[in-house]
């Protein structure tokens, strides 16, 4: 994940922050926060699938 995605995904899923809290903390707007989280989730899924398929 790129740095923006990693930060937003970590804050949202691990630190249980809301989109608004993430936006306030990072300076991103709400659309950017949502986009970073969605893209981060998609990229994590792809990375995990590749690792699992390699066995």
C-alpha positions in Angstrom: 0.0 0.0 0.0 1.1 3.5 -0.5 1.6 5.7 2.5 -1.7 7.5 2.3 -3.6 4.2 2.0 -1.6 2.6 4.8 -2.3 5.5 7.1 -6.0 5.7 6.5 -6.5 1.9 6.7 -4.5 1.8 10.0 -6.5 4.6 11.5 -9.8 3.2 10.4 -9.5 -0.5 11.1 -6.9 -0.7 13.8 -7.4 2.5 15.7 -11.2 2.6 15.0 -11.2 6.2 13.9 -14.2 7.7 12.0 -13.7 9.1 8.5 -14.1 12.6 10.0 -11.5 11.9 12.7 -9.1 10.6 10.0 -9.8 13.7 7.8 -9.2 16.0 10.8 -6.0 14.2 11.8 -4.4 13.9 8.3 -5.7 17.0 6.5 -7.3 14.9 3.8 -10.9 15.7 2.8 -13.6 13.1 3.3 -13.6 11.9 -0.3 -9.8 11.3 -0.1 -10.2 9.4 3.2 -12.9 7.2 1.7 -10.9 6.6 -1.5 -7.7 5.8 0.4 -9.5 3.2 2.5 -11.4 1.6 -0.4 -8.2 1.5 -2.5 -6.2 0.2 0.4 -8.7 -2.6 1.1 -8.7 -3.6 -2.6 -4.9 -3.6 -2.7 -4.6 -5.6 0.6 -7.0 -8.2 -0.9 -4.8 -8.5 -4.0 -1.6 -8.8 -2.0 -3.0 -11.4 0.3 -4.5 -13.5 -2.5 -1.1 -13.5 -4.3 0.7 -14.6 -1.1 -1.8 -17.3 -0.3 -1.7 -18.6 -3.9 2.1 -18.9 -3.8 1.7 -21.1 -0.7 
